[in-house]
Amino acid sequence: MSQTRYRLHYFPESGNSYKLALMLTLCGQPFEPVWTDFGAGVTRTAQWRAQVNPMGEIPVLEEDGERLTQTAPILLRLAERHGRLGGTNDREHFELLRWLFWDNHKLTATMATYRFRRAFTRAPDERVQDFLRARLDDYLGILANEVAQRPFIIGDRPTVADLSLCAYLSFPPDESGYDLAATHPAIHAWLGRIAALPGWRAPYDLLPGQRLPRMA
């Protein structure tokens, strides 16, 4: 059986891109990185949306030429295809979905917005940042309480839910403004357990290419 050919459309600062790059790497699957000029607005062009993703979002994973979008279902598809980091019974499958939905709706959505405005835009409105920060503090408190009770989010072994939850928390603290070792030691320890997985690599090591200019 020939190996699946993967091509990942991404930009380096994208935590969702990192989720897929890390998942492929932990599954031992090479992929061709396709850098996308997100900062220039490429994903908002009609041509890019017609040729790559009509939803106008990054990442996009090509699997033997088939373009797949939306990170959470792609993670689940990769887990099933490669037999890694998925659920093993009905309870685990439910828990994976529960945490993937929570992450996408709460943690990832808020951290991505807060971090982008903080690090990559000029003079973000501090009232908006304070609003987002208050929400993040709540979500991080929820996550910290969970990972203080067990090694990984649904039990004793890592799953795609951990990869989803950890992604935006794995970028440098000077981008997010959070020193998790000081503010959320349980999350810091959990991130360390994920980083100890064989094959793990940090975001900017997995996602090469031109970076967005820092504004802060």
C-alpha positions in Angstrom: 0.0 0.0 0.0 1.4 3.4 -1.0 1.8 6.1 1.6 -0.8 8.9 1.7 0.5 12.1 0.3 -0.3 15.1 2.5 0.1 18.8 1.7 -0.7 21.3 4.5 -1.7 24.8 3.6 -0.7 27.0 6.6 0.9 30.1 8.0 3.4 29.8 10.9 1.4 31.7 13.5 -1.7 29.6 13.0 -2.4 27.3 16.0 -4.9 25.3 14.0 -2.2 24.7 11.4 0.1 23.5 14.2 -2.6 21.1 15.4 -2.5 19.3 12.1 1.3 19.5 11.6 1.8 18.0 15.1 -0.7 15.3 14.6 0.9 14.2 11.3 4.3 14.3 12.8 3.3 12.2 15.9 1.7 9.7 13.4 4.9 9.5 11.5 3.4 11.0 8.4 5.5 13.4 6.3 3.7 16.3 4.7 4.5 19.0 2.2 4.2 22.4 3.8 2.5 25.0 1.6 3.1 28.4 3.1 0.2 30.9 2.7 0.6 34.7 2.8 -2.1 35.2 5.4 -0.8 38.6 6.3 -1.4 39.9 2.7 -5.0 38.7 2.8 -4.5 35.8 0.3 -7.2 33.7 2.0 -9.8 36.5 1.5 -9.3 36.5 -2.3 -11.9 35.0 -4.6 -9.2 33.0 -6.4 -7.8 31.4 -3.3 -11.3 30.5 -2.1 -12.2 29.0 -5.5 -8.9 27.0 -5.7 -8.2 26.0 -2.0 -11.0 26.6 0.5 -14.4 28.3 -0.1 -14.7 28.9 3.6 -11.7 31.2 3.4 -9.9 29.6 6.3 -6.5 28.1 7.1 -5.4 25.3 7.5 -6.3 23.1 4.6 -5.0 19.6 4.4 -4.7 17.9 1.0 -4.9 14.1 1.3 -3.9 12.5 -2.0 -5.3 15.6 -3.7 -8.6 15.8 -1.7 -8.8 19.1 0.1 -10.0 18.7 3.7 -11.1 21.7 5.9 -12.0 22.3 9.6 -9.3 21.2 12.0 -11.3 19.1 14.5 -12.8 16.6 12.0 -9.4 16.3 10.2 -7.8 15.4 13.6 -10.4 12.7 14.1 -10.0 11.4 10.5 -6.2 11.2 11.0 -6.6 9.4 14.3 -8.8 6.8 12.7 -6.7 6.5 9.6 -3.4 6.1 11.4 -4.6 4.4 14.6 -3.1 7.1 16.9 -4.5 9.4 19.6 -8.1 8.5 19.0 -10.8 7.1 21.3 -11.1 3.4 22.1 -14.7 3.2 23.3 -18.0 5.1 23.2 -17.1 7.1 26.4 -13.8 8.2 25.0 -15.3 9.1 21.6 -17.8 11.3 23.4 -15.2 12.9 25.5 -13.1 13.7 22.5 -15.9 15.4 20.8 -16.9 17.2 24.0 -13.4 18.7 24.4 -12.9 19.4 20.7 -16.1 21.4 20.5 -15.3 23.2 23.8 -11.8 24.1 22.6 -13.0 25.4 19.2 -15.8 27.4 20.6 -14.1 28.7 23.8 -10.3 28.3 24.2 -8.9 28.3 20.7 -11.4 30.9 19.4 -10.6 33.4 22.2 -6.9 32.8 22.5 -6.4 33.1 18.7 -8.2 36.4 18.7 -6.5 37.8 21.8 -3.0 36.7 20.8 -3.4 38.0 17.2 -4.6 41.4 18.3 -1.9 41.6 21.0 1.1 40.6 19.0 0.3 41.2 15.4 -1.9 44.3 15.2 -1.2 47.9 16.0 -2.7 49.5 19.1 -5.5 47.0 19.8 -8.4 48.4 21.7 -7.6 47.7 25.4 -11.3 47.4 26.3 -11.7 44.5 23.8 -8.4 42.9 25.1 -9.6 43.1 28.7 -12.9 41.5 27.7 -11.1 38.6 25.9 -8.5 38.3 28.7 -11.3 37.8 31.3 -12.8 35.0 29.2 -9.4 33.4 28.7 -8.7 33.5 32.4 -12.0 31.6 32.9 -11.3 29.0 30.2 -7.7 28.4 31.4 -9.0 27.9 34.9 -11.4 25.2 33.7 -8.6 23.5 31.7 -6.2 23.7 34.7 -8.6 22.1 37.0 -9.1 19.2 34.6 -5.4 18.5 33.8 -4.5 18.7 37.5 -6.7 15.6 38.1 -5.2 13.3 35.4 -2.2 13.3 33.0 -4.2 14.1 29.9 -7.5 15.7 29.2 -9.6 12.5 29.0 -7.4 10.1 31.0 -4.0 8.5 31.2 -3.0 8.8 27.6 -2.9 11.7 25.1 -5.5 12.1 22.4 -6.3 14.6 19.6 -8.2 16.6 22.2 -4.9 17.3 23.9 -3.3 18.4 20.6 -6.3 20.7 20.0 -6.2 22.3 23.4 -2.5 22.7 23.6 -1.8 24.3 20.3 -2.3 28.0 21.0 -0.8 27.6 24.4 2.4 26.3 22.8 3.5 29.5 21.2 6.0 31.8 22.9 4.6 33.6 26.0 5.6 37.0 24.7 2.9 36.5 22.0 0.1 35.4 24.3 1.0 37.4 27.3 0.6 34.4 29.6 3.4 33.0 31.7 1.6 29.7 32.3 4.4 28.3 34.5 3.6 31.1 36.9 -0.1 31.6 36.5 -1.3 28.0 35.7 1.3 25.5 36.8 -1.0 22.5 36.2 -1.4 23.6 32.5 2.4 24.1 32.3 3.0 20.6 33.6 0.4 19.1 31.1 2.1 21.0 28.3 5.4 19.4 29.4 3.8 15.9 29.2 2.7 16.6 25.7 6.1 18.0 24.7 7.7 14.7 26.0 5.8 12.7 23.4 8.2 11.0 20.9 8.4 13.2 17.8 6.9 16.4 19.4 8.2 19.6 18.0 7.4 23.2 18.8 5.1 25.3 16.5 7.7 27.4 14.7 9.9 24.3 14.2 7.1 22.5 12.4 5.8 25.5 10.5 8.5 27.3 8.6 8.2 30.3 6.3 7.9 34.0 6.5 6.5 35.2 9.7 3.9 38.0 10.4 5.6 41.2 11.6 5.4 41.7 15.3 3.6 44.8 16.5 4.2 44.4 20.2 
